[in-house]
Amino acid sequence: MTIEIGLGMLVGIVLALTGAGGGILTVPLLIFMVGLDLPQAAPIGLMAVGLAAWIGAIIGLRDGVVRYKAAALMACCGVLLAPVGVWTAGRVEHNVLAVIFAMVLFWVAFNSLKRPDNSEPTTEAVPCRLNPQTGRFPWTSRCAATVAASGALAGFLSGLLGVGGGFVLVPALSRFSDLPMRSIAATSLAVIGLVSLSGVSSAALAGSILWAVALPFSAGAVIGMVAGRFVSAHLNGQVLQRAFGLVAAIAATALLLRVVL
């Protein structure tokens, strides 16, 4: 139980510092450190990340940095697709899922290493731009479609791979909106918390959650989230993001080697 709590704390800290990332590392940690296979690790990871994300989202709501309408739209689309991901995961061969997960990890690593965490949109034509008078998005059809598509993809991958979806949401909000990074991270956490409810419920009803691992791991993730929020303002975000990218690349390589060997 001690190792599950410790690993959960690590996930919660990464999630707190990046608004993403924690979920994508959860499954490799459970596979290599606890000895689970991917279908066992996925729902546990989603449960832990979801609970930790709720803590971060509540803090973000208190601070007024969550774009709650965007979060609600992304979450609604994600909730619809998360059970589809869970259903698909149950019908895909384990090694195939592991390869898919490794490819996602490589993609996340590439984006983390090439882009600084405080990057701004490079064009004025981003679909979702804050109104300087109201501080809110003017909800054009293009903005709504972009937000909805990001949420749907995050939801499907959360069900399929047991990830929170922040690795989709944070880059999407960075590229398609002019939100500051603090607001992007908090909004991402709100979506992860909402979407995880659907995926975890589906997994629990299917009887695929190992509660003896899930409960201490999730408790550790919540503790890590709280601790991470206290120290996040004092750490260099760009260094953290690049370090996370390196860890993601190593985890992806290890997953592929595990399949091959």
Long-range contacts (C-beta under 8 A, 24 or more apart in sequence): 1-216, 3-33, 3-34, 4-34, 4-213, 4-216, 4-217, 4-220, 5-216, 5-217, 5-219, 5-220, 5-223, 6-220, 7-33, 7-34, 7-217, 7-220, 8-48, 8-216, 8-217, 8-218, 8-219, 8-220, 8-221, 8-222, 8-223, 8-224, 9-220, 9-221, 9-223, 9-224, 9-227, 10-220, 10-224, 11-45, 11-48, 11-49, 11-52, 11-217, 11-220, 11-221, 11-224, 12-48, 12-52, 12-220, 12-221, 12-222, 12-223, 12-224, 12-225, 12-226, 12-227, 12-228, 13-224, 13-225, 13-227, 13-228, 14-224, 14-228, 14-244, 15-49, 15-52, 15-53, 15-56, 15-164, 15-166, 15-189, 15-221, 15-224, 15-225, 15-228, 16-52, 16-56, 16-224, 16-225, 16-226, 16-227, 16-228, 16-229, 16-232, 17-228, 17-231, 17-232, 17-235, 17-237, 17-240, 18-117, 18-166, 18-170, 18-185, 18-240, 18-241, 18-244, 19-56, 19-166, 19-170, 19-181, 19-184, 19-185, 19-186, 19-188, 19-189, 20-164, 20-166, 20-167, 20-169, 20-170, 20-185, 20-188, 21-108, 21-112, 21-166, 21-167, 21-244, 21-248, 22-49, 22-52, 22-164, 22-166, 22-221, 23-49, 23-158, 23-162, 23-163, 23-164, 23-165, 23-166, 23-167, 23-192, 24-104, 24-105, 24-108, 24-163, 24-164, 24-166, 24-167, 24-248, 25-244, 25-247, 25-248, 25-251, 26-162, 26-163, 27-101, 27-161, 27-162, 27-163, 28-105, 28-251, 28-254, 28-255, 30-213, 30-217, 31-255, 31-258, 32-254, 34-213, 36-210, 36-213, 37-94, 38-94, 38-97, 38-98, 38-101, 38-161, 38-162, 39-89, 39-90, 39-94, 39-97, 39-208, 40-208, 40-210, 41-162, 42-89, 42-160, 42-161, 42-162, 42-203, 43-86, 43-162, 43-199, 43-200, 43-203, 43-204, 43-208, 43-209, 43-214, 44-162, 44-209, 44-210, 44-213, 44-214, 44-217, 44-218, 45-162, 45-163, 46-158, 46-159, 46-162, 46-163, 46-164, 46-196, 46-199, 46-200, 46-203, 47-196, 47-200, 47-203, 47-209, 47-214, 47-218, 48-214, 48-217, 48-218, 48-220, 48-221, 49-163, 49-164, 49-192, 49-196, 49-221, 50-164, 50-192, 50-193, 50-195, 50-196, 50-197, 50-199, 50-200, 51-193, 51-196, 51-218, 51-221, 51-222, 52-218, 52-221, 52-222, 52-224, 52-225, 53-164, 53-166, 53-189, 53-190, 53-192, 53-193, 53-196, 53-225, 54-189, 54-193, 55-222, 55-225, 55-226, 55-229, 56-185, 56-186, 56-189, 56-193, 56-225, 56-229, 57-186, 57-189, 57-190, 57-192, 57-193, 59-186, 59-229, 60-183, 60-185, 60-186, 60-187, 60-189, 60-190, 61-186, 61-190, 63-186, 65-180, 65-182, 65-183, 65-186, 65-187, 66-183, 66-186, 66-187, 66-189, 66-190, 67-136, 67-137, 67-179, 67-183, 67-187, 68-187, 68-190, 69-136, 69-137, 69-139, 70-128, 70-137, 70-147, 70-173, 70-177, 70-187, 71-187, 71-190, 71-191, 71-194, 72-194, 73-144, 73-147, 73-148, 73-151, 74-147, 74-148, 74-150, 74-151, 74-154, 74-169, 74-191, 74-195, 75-151, 75-155, 75-190, 75-191, 75-194, 75-195, 76-151, 77-148, 77-149, 77-151, 77-152, 77-155, 78-151, 78-152, 78-154, 78-155, 78-156, 78-158, 78-165, 78-191, 78-194, 78-195, 78-198, 79-155, 79-194, 79-195, 79-197, 79-198, 80-152, 80-155, 80-198, 81-152, 81-153, 81-155, 81-156, 81-159, 82-155, 82-156, 82-158, 82-159, 82-195, 82-196, 82-198, 82-199, 82-202, 83-159, 83-198, 83-199, 83-202, 84-156, 84-159, 85-155, 85-156, 85-157, 85-158, 85-159, 85-160, 85-161, 85-199, 86-159, 86-160, 86-199, 86-202, 86-203, 86-206, 87-159, 87-202, 88-156, 88-159, 88-160, 89-159, 89-160, 89-161, 90-206, 90-208, 95-259, 97-160, 97-161, 98-255, 98-256, 98-258, 98-259, 99-255, 99-256, 99-259, 100-160, 100-161, 101-161, 101-252, 101-255, 102-252, 102-253, 102-255, 102-256, 102-259, 103-252, 104-157, 104-161, 104-163, 104-167, 105-248, 105-249, 105-251, 105-252, 105-255, 106-248, 106-249, 106-252, 108-167, 108-245, 108-248, 109-245, 109-246, 109-248, 109-249, 109-252, 110-245, 111-171, 111-245, 112-241, 112-242, 112-244, 112-245, 112-248, 113-242, 113-245, 113-246, 113-249, 115-171, 115-174, 115-241, 116-238, 116-241, 117-181, 117-237, 117-238, 117-240, 117-241, 118-181, 118-237, 118-238, 119-174, 120-178, 121-174, 121-175, 121-176, 121-177, 121-178, 126-175, 126-176, 126-177, 126-178, 127-176, 127-177, 128-176, 128-177, 128-178, 128-179, 129-177, 129-178, 130-177, 130-178, 130-179, 137-177, 143-176, 146-172, 146-176, 147-176, 150-176, 151-191, 151-195, 154-191, 154-192, 154-195, 155-195, 155-198, 155-199, 158-192, 158-195, 158-196, 158-199, 159-198, 159-199, 159-202, 162-199, 164-192, 164-195, 164-196, 165-191, 165-192, 165-195, 166-192, 181-237
